[in-house]
Amino acid sequence: MESFTFEPKRVCSKRIDFALDEEGRLHDVKFMGGCPGNLPAIGRLVEGKDAKEIADLLRGNPCGGRGTSCADQLSIAIDEALKSRTA
């Protein structure tokens, strides 16, 4: 399992940590900062799910006129992680 850390932009959370297993499934998604109810729930909902499918599902979700959200930032983090694995 490979761990990743991402620094989100223009959202309340300050860091996203997660791991990808060999099959590309998400594990241990944790948001540092941000909404204390919603963000842990996202981590629980995506646990063990296919990372690419989750990124596609969450991409483009806005929050409060920011043009992005913590969920959208997670999709960007996943995309970067998957890209780094194939590079």
Secondary structure in CASP SS format (residue, H / E / C, confidence):
PFRMAT SS
TARGET T0000
AUTHOR 0000-0000-0000
METHOD secondary structure of the structure
MODEL  1
M C 1.00
E E 1.00
S E 1.00
F E 1.00
T E 1.00
F E 1.00
E C 1.00
P C 1.00
K C 1.00
R C 1.00
V C 1.00
C C 1.00
S E 1.00
K E 1.00
R E 1.00
I E 1.00
D E 1.00
F E 1.00
A E 1.00
L E 1.00
D C 1.00
E C 1.00
E C 1.00
G C 1.00
R E 1.00
L E 1.00
H E 1.00
D E 1.00
V E 1.00
K E 1.00
F E 1.00
M E 1.00
G E 1.00
G C 1.00
C C 1.00
P C 1.00
G C 1.00
N H 1.00
L H 1.00
P H 1.00
A H 1.00
I H 1.00
G H 1.00
R H 1.00
L H 1.00
V H 1.00
E C 1.00
G C 1.00
K C 1.00
D E 1.00
A H 1.00
K H 1.00
E H 1.00
I H 1.00
A H 1.00
D H 1.00
L H 1.00
L H 1.00
R C 1.00
G C 1.00
N C 1.00
P C 1.00
C C 1.00
G C 1.00
G C 1.00
R C 1.00
G C 1.00
T C 1.00
S C 1.00
C H 1.00
A H 1.00
D H 1.00
Q H 1.00
L H 1.00
S H 1.00
I H 1.00
A H 1.00
I H 1.00
D H 1.00
E H 1.00
A H 1.00
L H 1.00
K H 1.00
S H 1.00
R H 1.00
T H 1.00
A C 1.00
END
